[in-house]
Amino acid sequence: MKIFIFVLIFVFGLIVGSFLNSIIYRLSTKESFLFKRSYCPHCKHILSWQDLIPILSFLILKGKCRYCKKPISIQYPLVELVTAILFTFIFFQNTTSLVYGYTPIISLHISFLLFVSCLLIIIFVYDLKHYIIPDKIIYPAILVTGGWYLLSSVFFDFYTIQEVLNAIYSAFVAAAFFLAIVLISRGKWMGVGDIKLALFMGFLLGSTGILVAMFSAFFIGAIVGLILIAFKGKSLKSEVPFAPFLITGTFLAMFFEEQIISSYFNLFLIK
């Protein structure tokens, strides 16, 4: 029974991932992603249902548009697959330890995490492609996360007052840290969008989680930067979007916070 539920969650994630691709594309074209049918970005031909089956359509069509034969970006199946994996992992992580079954607050918590993950995926891909974090996504992310802490603590006692205050403190300290970087570098190292993303991350992760996320982001960013310099001819002055690293760090903190902290202490601290 559990396997069947996980399969359903995975398939649901694939479908949502397909919808996220539509949002990512139409954010740049400023089109509605609710009331307009999907079309090929090259020939503008309206896509039929068999062109929109997550991952399968890409494989069957061999990565090319059925109508104009232009290549389909690998972004589409990757976003669908990553969304499905994240959805399954979130559901697995938040239900395997349940003793008394599902409760309304657990269901709401899972729904919140799924929604937040969707916003993070959109920001990841959009910043990677356009070097900007869209306000239409980051502002709702901040409001929803802050609202979740408030409502779940007041009506469900899911968080203590101390945890809520910790989230608020973490959000503003993280935002202040990135604001300082922006001011010192005069916007050359970080952008204003990264400040907003840090605010959101602090709300979501709390004090310990935000430290894990930021450490992971800078560590991964440094490694990727060195690889780009070595193999892609990039220089230290080359522009590289930082939001994808921050979001990668956020997911690592969401899922593996305790393991990362434990590994850090085992590696760098003398027993």
Residue, then its C-alpha position, 0 to 999 in steps of 0.5 A: m500500500k505504501i509503495f502504491i502511495f509513493v508511486l502516486i506521489f511520484v507521478f503527481g510530482l511529474i505532472v506538477g514539474s510539467f506545470l512548473n516548466s510552463i511557469i518558468y517559460r511564461l514568467s519570461t514572456k509575461e504570459s498567463f500560465l493558467f489560461k493559455r495552452s502550451y505551445c512549442p517555443h520555436c514554431k508556436h504550434i499548440l501542443s496536443w495531450q500526447d506531447l505533454i506526457p511528462i518525460l515519456s513525450f520527451l523520450i518518444l519524440k527523441g527530444k524534438c518537437r513533433y511539428c518543427k523538429k527543433p530540439i526540446s530543452i533538456q530542462y523540461p524532463l529534468v525539472e519534471l524528474v527532480t520535482a517528482i523525486l523531491f515530492t516523493f522524498i518530502f512525503f517519505q521523510n514526513t510520513t515514515s515516522l508517524v505512529y498515529g497516522y495522518t493528522p490535519i497538521i501533518s497533511l498541511h505541513i507536507s502540502f506547505l513543503l511541496f508548495v515551497s519546493c515548487l517555488l524553489i525549483i522555479i527560482f533555481v531554473y529561472d535564475l540559472k537561465h536569466y540571472i534574476i530572481p523573479d519578484k512574482i515568486i520570491y515575495p509569495a514564498i516569503l509571505v507563505t512561509g511567514g504565514w505558515y509559521l504564524l497560523s500553524s503555531v497559533f491554531f495547531d501548536f505545531y511550532t513554539i513561540q521560541e521557534v517562531l522567533n528563531a525563524i524571524y531572527s534567522a531570516f533577518v540576520a541572513a538577509a542582513f548578511f547578504l545586504a552587507i555583501v551587496l553593499i560592500s561589493r556594490g552589487k558585483w558579488m550578489g544581487v538584491g534578489d539574493i537578499k530576498l532569497a536569504l530572508f525566505m531561507g531564514f524563515l524556512l530553515g531557522s538558525t541551524g538550518i540557515l547556517v547549514a544551507m549557507f555553508s553548503a551553498f558557498f562550499i558547492g559554489a566554490i567547487v563549481g566556480l573552480i571547475l568553470i575556471a579550469f574547464k570553461g575558461k571563466s574568470l573570477k570576474s565572470e558572472v555566475p548566478f548564486a541562487p541555484f547554490l543557495i537553493t541547493g543548500t536549502f534542500l540539503a538543509m531541509f533533508f540532511e541538516e543533522q547528517i551534515i552537522s554531524s559530519y562537520f563535527n567529525l571532520f573538523l573538530i578534535k574529539 
